[in-house]
Amino acid sequence: MNNTIYYVLLLLLGGLATTIPVYMCLFFTGVIGLAFFAMTSMPFDTQSMLLAQAFYRSMDKFALVVVLFFILCGNIMTSGSIVDKLIKTAKAVVGFFPGGLGMAGVVACGLFGAISGSTVATVVAIGGFMIPALIAEGYDEKYSVGVMTSAPILGIIIPPSISMILYSMITNDSLAALFMTGFVPGFLITLAMCVYTYYVCKKSGFRMQKPPPFREFMAVIRESFWALMLPVIIFGGIFSGVFTANEAAVVACVYAFIVEIFIHKDMGFADVKKVVVSSAVTSATLLVIVAGATVFGKYLTVERLPQIITEAVTSNITNKWVFLAVVNVFLLIVGMFMDIISATLILTPIFLPMLYQFGINSLHFGLLMTVNLGIGYITPPMGVSLYITGAVAKKDLIYVTRAVMPFILLQLIVLAILTYIPDLVLFLPKFFYPNSF
């Protein structure tokens, strides 16, 4: 391997360890690597043209439209009352169990994630409401903080998932098939957290309550009907073939606007500008990270780093299960220091050649990558969810980290199951999209 690669990677890690924005670290280290090491034999004009092309083509991808509109859809829901309706529905379904309100928070995270595709949006929308509610109902404070910090990982596992969209953009996998891989893992994590909640609350003296009367239950469903129809429209449209994932994102935004403005009447036309501007800022942040990661990825490609790593790994590891175990540990460590979007964009092209060498299905690996990096949201020192929850609950990083430890263990157990029983991940996409295999 060329020694200059080490210098460029150290420069990148050094930048990421400081307060320099991620996109600037990726972009400038990529430019330095290309201009001063990889393309020194080329004229300056040619270097400039190749860099400009890489920067432009990174954002000239139709798949990014899905991400932008799902960001907008999540912001619409956060600004309106759809979130409140989803929580009420979850409480009506599981609220009578011991620990029912905690279970309702977990289920609500799954429902919200099934619309927004974002863990951060789920932490803000659901956690900000549920943590004070749980504590007021007598739940242990550490449990309340832990469960509402860790459950929002469902936002990037249950489709639509922004990280899955970016992964499919790189691998050219069917996005609908990749979305299908998220349902069973999302259910397993939800089930594991609900069972743990039941156990903890039962041990603490919480008692089973009477289920709500049927009439009251139906009243909650009627009140939440328009909110519950949003994931039905998204998934029903995509998986029935009525519209593509791109079109589903646009339909979801239009539907959410209509519901909040004309049916729930919790948003006015004056609020539309605020929501659109906020979404545009978030989308621009994402796009510059995509562009910076693409330039850095161009440098890695020119230096043949993916091929070099593939040769090194395959010469030392011959068993695919050992390889997956090593990759899981590696991705968990990466998730501690790097956000999921940057990590997906940088690492996917590196791992892709190895998947073919070990005979690993790329849909299965995409799901594992999403879960691994998703756990990074709740692991120090860079876990974004830890800081958001800490601000909401007025707790320091150490307290929140301790609170999420049992839930991290649960998610790691589910991750191990998903790693070594790939049919759990793949049987839905195999059934609905056999042509993707």
C-alpha positions in Angstrom: 0.0 0.0 0.0 1.2 3.5 -0.9 2.4 5.2 2.3 0.7 8.4 1.3 -2.7 6.8 2.0 -1.7 6.5 5.7 -1.0 10.3 5.8 -4.3 11.1 4.2 -6.3 8.8 6.5 -4.5 10.3 9.5 -5.3 13.8 8.3 -9.0 12.7 8.0 -9.1 11.2 11.5 -7.3 14.2 12.9 -9.9 16.5 11.4 -12.8 14.4 12.6 -11.4 14.4 16.1 -11.5 18.3 16.1 -14.5 20.6 15.6 -14.0 20.7 11.9 -17.4 19.9 10.2 -17.5 16.3 8.8 -18.1 17.4 5.2 -15.1 19.7 5.2 -12.9 16.9 6.6 -14.0 14.5 3.9 -13.9 17.0 1.0 -10.5 18.7 1.8 -8.7 15.4 2.6 -10.1 14.0 -0.6 -8.9 17.0 -2.6 -5.4 16.9 -0.9 -5.1 13.2 -1.6 -6.1 13.6 -5.2 -4.2 16.8 -6.0 -1.0 16.2 -4.1 -0.6 12.4 -4.2 -2.9 10.5 -6.6 -3.0 12.8 -9.6 0.3 14.6 -9.5 1.1 13.6 -13.1 -2.0 15.3 -14.4 -2.2 19.0 -15.4 -3.9 21.3 -13.0 -6.8 21.9 -15.4 -7.5 18.2 -15.6 -7.4 17.8 -11.8 -9.8 20.6 -11.4 -12.2 19.2 -14.0 -12.2 15.7 -12.4 -12.8 17.1 -8.9 -15.7 19.3 -10.2 -17.2 16.3 -11.9 -16.9 14.1 -8.8 -18.5 16.9 -6.7 -21.4 17.4 -9.2 -22.1 13.8 -9.9 -22.4 13.0 -6.2 -25.5 15.2 -5.9 -26.8 14.4 -9.4 -28.5 11.2 -8.2 -32.3 10.8 -8.4 -32.3 8.5 -5.3 -31.5 11.6 -3.1 -34.9 12.9 -3.8 -36.3 10.2 -1.6 -34.1 11.4 1.3 -35.0 15.0 0.9 -38.8 14.5 0.9 -38.8 12.0 3.8 -36.9 14.7 5.8 -39.6 17.2 4.9 -42.3 14.6 5.9 -40.7 14.0 9.3 -40.5 17.8 10.0 -44.2 18.2 9.1 -45.2 15.5 11.6 -43.0 17.0 14.3 -44.6 20.4 13.8 -48.1 19.0 13.8 -50.1 16.6 15.9 -49.4 13.3 14.1 -46.8 12.4 16.7 -49.4 12.9 19.5 -51.9 10.7 17.6 -49.3 7.9 17.2 -48.5 7.9 20.9 -52.2 7.7 21.8 -52.6 4.8 19.5 -49.6 2.9 20.9 -50.8 3.5 24.4 -54.3 2.2 23.6 -52.7 -1.0 22.1 -50.2 -1.9 24.9 -50.8 0.6 27.7 -52.7 -1.8 29.9 -49.7 -4.1 30.4 -47.3 -3.7 33.3 -45.0 -1.0 31.9 -47.5 -0.3 29.2 -46.6 3.4 28.8 -42.9 2.4 28.3 -44.0 -0.2 25.7 -46.2 2.5 24.1 -43.1 4.7 23.8 -41.2 1.9 22.0 -44.1 1.2 19.7 -44.5 4.9 18.9 -40.9 5.1 18.0 -41.5 2.3 15.5 -44.6 4.0 14.0 -42.8 7.3 13.7 -39.7 5.7 12.3 -41.9 4.0 9.7 -42.7 7.5 8.4 -39.7 9.7 9.0 -36.7 7.3 8.4 -34.6 9.2 10.9 -33.4 8.3 14.3 -32.6 11.9 15.3 -36.1 13.0 14.3 -37.6 10.2 16.4 -35.6 11.1 19.5 -36.7 14.7 19.3 -40.4 14.0 18.5 -41.1 11.0 20.7 -38.4 11.2 23.4 -39.1 14.9 24.2 -42.7 14.0 24.9 -42.4 10.5 26.5 -39.5 11.0 29.0 -41.4 13.5 31.2 -44.6 11.5 30.8 -42.9 8.3 32.0 -41.3 10.0 35.0 -44.7 11.6 35.9 -46.3 8.1 35.8 -43.8 6.8 38.4 -41.4 5.0 36.1 -37.8 4.9 37.2 -35.9 7.9 35.8 -32.9 5.9 34.5 -35.2 3.4 32.7 -37.2 6.3 31.2 -34.1 8.0 29.9 -32.6 4.7 28.6 -35.7 3.4 26.8 -36.5 6.6 25.0 -32.9 7.1 24.0 -32.4 3.7 22.5 -35.8 2.9 21.0 -35.5 5.6 18.3 -32.9 3.3 16.5 -36.1 1.9 15.0 -36.3 5.1 12.9 -33.4 3.9 10.6 -34.3 0.1 10.7 -38.0 0.1 9.9 -38.3 1.5 6.4 -38.2 4.1 5.0 -34.6 4.4 6.2 -32.4 7.3 5.0 -29.2 5.1 5.5 -30.8 2.3 3.5 -31.6 4.7 0.7 -27.9 5.8 0.5 -26.7 2.2 0.7 -28.9 1.2 -2.2 -27.7 4.2 -4.2 -24.1 2.9 -4.0 -24.8 -0.8 -4.4 -27.6 -0.5 -7.0 -29.7 -3.0 -5.0 -33.5 -2.7 -5.2 -34.5 -0.1 -2.7 -37.9 -1.8 -2.2 -36.2 -5.1 -1.5 -33.7 -3.4 0.9 -36.7 -1.8 2.7 -38.2 -5.3 3.2 -35.1 -6.4 5.2 -36.0 -3.9 7.9 -39.4 -5.2 9.1 -38.3 -8.4 10.9 -35.3 -6.7 12.6 -37.5 -3.8 13.6 -40.1 -6.2 15.1 -37.4 -8.2 17.0 -35.9 -5.1 18.6 -39.4 -3.7 19.5 -40.3 -7.1 21.0 -37.0 -7.4 22.9 -37.4 -3.9 24.4 -41.1 -4.5 25.3 -40.3 -7.8 27.0 -37.5 -6.2 29.0 -39.9 -3.3 29.9 -42.5 -5.8 31.1 -39.9 -7.7 33.2 -38.5 -4.5 34.8 -41.9 -3.0 35.6 -43.4 -6.2 36.8 -40.5 -6.6 39.2 -41.0 -3.0 40.3 -44.6 -3.6 41.3 -46.5 -2.3 38.3 -49.8 -4.2 37.9 -51.8 -5.2 34.8 -54.7 -2.8 34.1 -57.9 -3.4 32.4 -57.8 -3.0 28.6 -59.6 0.1 27.5 -63.3 -0.4 26.6 -63.8 -1.3 23.0 -65.7 2.0 22.4 -62.8 4.0 23.9 -60.3 2.0 21.8 -62.2 2.6 18.6 -62.4 6.3 19.5 -58.6 6.5 19.7 -58.3 4.7 16.4 -60.8 7.0 14.7 -58.9 10.1 16.1 -55.6 8.7 14.8 -56.9 7.3 11.6 -55.4 9.9 9.3 -52.0 9.6 11.0 -52.1 5.8 10.8 -52.9 5.9 7.1 -49.5 7.6 6.4 -47.3 4.5 6.7 -50.1 2.5 5.0 -49.9 4.8 2.0 -46.1 4.7 1.9 -45.7 0.9 2.2 -48.8 0.0 0.4 -47.8 2.2 -2.6 -44.2 1.0 -2.7 -44.8 -2.7 -2.2 -47.9 -2.9 -4.4 -46.0 -1.2 -7.3 -48.5 1.7 -7.5 -45.6 4.1 -7.1 -41.9 4.1 -6.6 -40.0 5.0 -3.4 -39.3 8.5 -4.9 -43.0 9.0 -5.6 -44.0 7.6 -2.2 -41.9 10.3 -0.5 -43.6 13.1 -2.4 -47.1 11.6 -1.8 -46.3 11.3 1.9 -45.3 15.0 2.1 -48.4 16.1 0.3 -50.6 13.8 2.4 -49.0 15.0 5.7 -49.5 18.7 4.7 -53.2 18.1 3.9 -53.8 16.2 7.1 -52.1 18.7 9.4 -53.5 21.9 7.7 -57.1 20.8 6.7 -58.0 17.9 8.9 -56.1 18.2 12.2 -55.8 21.9 11.7 -52.6 22.0 13.8 -50.6 23.8 11.2 -51.4 27.0 9.4 -50.2 28.2 6.0 -47.7 30.5 7.9 -46.1 27.4 9.4 -45.4 25.8 6.0 -42.6 28.2 5.2 -40.9 27.5 8.6 -41.1 23.7 8.0 -39.9 23.9 4.4 -36.9 26.2 5.4 -36.0 23.9 8.3 -36.1 20.8 6.0 -34.0 22.6 3.3 -31.3 23.4 5.9 -31.3 19.7 7.0 -31.2 18.5 3.4 -28.4 20.9 2.5 -26.4 19.5 5.5 -26.9 16.0 4.2 -26.0 16.9 0.6 -22.7 18.5 1.4 -21.8 15.4 3.5 -22.7 13.2 0.4 -20.6 15.5 -1.8 -17.6 15.5 0.6 -17.8 11.7 1.0 -17.9 11.2 -2.7 -14.7 13.2 -3.3 -13.0 11.3 -0.6 -14.3 8.1 -2.0 -12.9 9.1 -5.4 -9.4 9.3 -3.8 -9.8 5.9 -2.2 -10.8 4.4 -5.6 -7.9 6.0 -7.4 -5.5 4.6 -4.8 -7.3 1.1 -5.1 -7.8 1.0 -1.3 -11.0 -1.2 -1.5 -9.1 -3.8 -3.6 -6.1 -3.7 -1.3 -8.2 -4.2 1.8 -10.2 -7.0 0.1 -7.0 -8.8 -0.7 -5.6 -8.4 2.8 -8.8 -9.5 4.4 -9.5 -12.5 2.2 -5.9 -13.7 2.6 -6.3 -13.8 6.4 -10.0 -14.7 6.9 -11.5 -17.5 4.9 -14.8 -18.1 6.9 -17.6 -15.7 6.1 -19.1 -16.0 9.6 -15.8 -14.9 11.1 -15.6 -12.1 8.6 -19.1 -10.9 9.6 -18.2 -11.0 13.3 -15.1 -8.9 12.7 -17.1 -6.5 10.5 -19.7 -6.2 13.2 -17.1 -5.2 15.8 -15.4 -2.8 13.3 -18.7 -1.1 12.5 -19.7 -0.8 16.1 -16.4 1.0 16.8 -16.9 3.2 13.7 -20.4 4.1 14.9 -19.0 5.5 18.1 -17.1 8.2 16.2 -18.8 8.8 12.9 -22.4 9.5 11.9 -24.3 6.8 9.9 -24.5 8.8 6.7 -20.8 9.5 6.4 -19.9 6.0 7.4 -22.3 4.4 4.9 -21.0 6.5 2.1 -17.4 5.9 2.8 -17.4 2.2 3.9 -19.9 0.7 1.5 -17.6 0.9 -1.5 -14.8 -0.6 0.6 -16.9 -3.6 1.8 -18.7 -4.3 -1.5 -15.9 -6.3 -3.2 -15.5 -8.4 0.0 -19.2 -9.4 -0.1 -18.7 -11.0 -3.5 -15.5 -12.8 -2.2 -17.3 -14.3 0.8 -20.7 -14.9 -0.9 -22.6 -12.6 1.4 -25.9 -11.2 0.1 -25.6 -7.4 -0.2 -29.2 -6.9 1.1 -28.3 -8.8 4.3 -25.1 -6.8 4.7 -26.9 -3.5 4.2 -29.3 -4.4 7.0 -26.4 -5.4 9.3 -24.5 -2.2 8.5 -27.6 -0.1 9.3 -28.2 -1.8 12.6 -24.5 -1.6 13.6 -24.1 2.1 12.8 -27.6 2.8 14.2 -26.3 1.5 17.6 -23.7 4.2 17.2 -26.4 6.7 18.0 -26.5 5.5 21.6 -22.8 4.8 22.2 -20.3 7.4 23.5 -18.4 9.5 22.8 -20.2 10.7 19.6 -23.7 9.2 20.1 -26.0 12.0 18.9 -29.0 10.5 20.7 -27.2 10.6 24.0 -26.7 14.3 23.8 -30.2 15.1 22.6 -31.8 13.1 25.4 -29.3 14.6 27.9 -30.5 18.0 26.9 -34.2 17.0 27.2 -33.8 15.2 30.5 -31.1 17.7 31.9 -28.7 14.8 32.5 -25.0 14.5 31.7 -23.4 12.1 29.2 -22.3 9.6 31.9 -25.8 9.3 33.3 -27.5 8.8 29.9 -24.8 6.3 28.8 -25.4 4.1 31.9 -29.1 4.3 31.3 -28.9 2.9 27.8 -26.5 0.0 28.6 -29.2 -2.7 29.1 -30.8 -1.7 25.8 -27.5 -1.7 24.0 -27.1 -5.3 25.2 -30.6 -6.2 23.9 -29.8 -4.7 20.5 -26.5 -6.5 20.3 -28.2 -9.8 21.0 -30.7 -9.1 18.2 -27.8 -8.1 15.9 -26.0 -11.4 16.6 -29.3 -13.3 15.7 -29.7 -11.3 12.5 -26.0 -11.9 11.6 -26.0 -15.7 11.9 -29.6 -16.4 10.8 -29.7 -14.4 7.5 -33.0 -16.0 6.5 -34.7 -13.9 9.2 -33.6 -10.8 7.2 -34.0 -12.1 3.7 -37.2 -14.2 3.7 -39.5 -11.2 3.1 -37.5 -9.7 0.2 -37.1 -13.2 -1.3 -40.8 -13.7 -1.2 -41.8 -10.3 -2.6 -38.8 -9.6 -4.8 -37.3 -12.9 -6.0 -35.7 -11.2 -9.0 -33.4 -9.3 -6.6 -31.5 -12.5 -5.8 
